[in-house]
Amino acid sequence: MAVGVIATLKIQEGKNADFEEAFLGLAAKVKANEAGCNFYELHVSKSDPQEYKVLEQYASEADLAAHGQTDYFKEANMAMASLVAAAPHVEVLDSVE
C-alpha cells in the first residue's frame, strides 16, 4: 500500500528564494536516488506566500523510512532549518486502493 505525506512549512520573510533553492536541490536527489518515491513536489500557497506544502508518495512505509535516513535528506534539513519560521507540520496518509 502506498503512503502519502503532506508536509506544511512556514518560511521566514525574505527567505523564500533560499528555501526553494535548497528544497529543489533535495528534490532532485530524491528523484534520482529513491526508486520507492512516486512523487516529491513542492507547492506554494496562493493565499500565503510564506507557506509551502510538500506532496510526497512512497511505494511503502519502508521507502518512506529510508527517505528520512538518507544523508542528503539530513543535510538539506540542517540547511533549511535556518529558513523556516516554525517546525513543519507533517501528515502521513494511507492510500485508498
Beta strands, then each sheet from edge to edge (+ up, - down):
strand 1: 3-10
strand 2: 37-44
strand 3: 51-58
strand 4: 89-94
sheet 1: 2+ 3- 1+ 4-
end
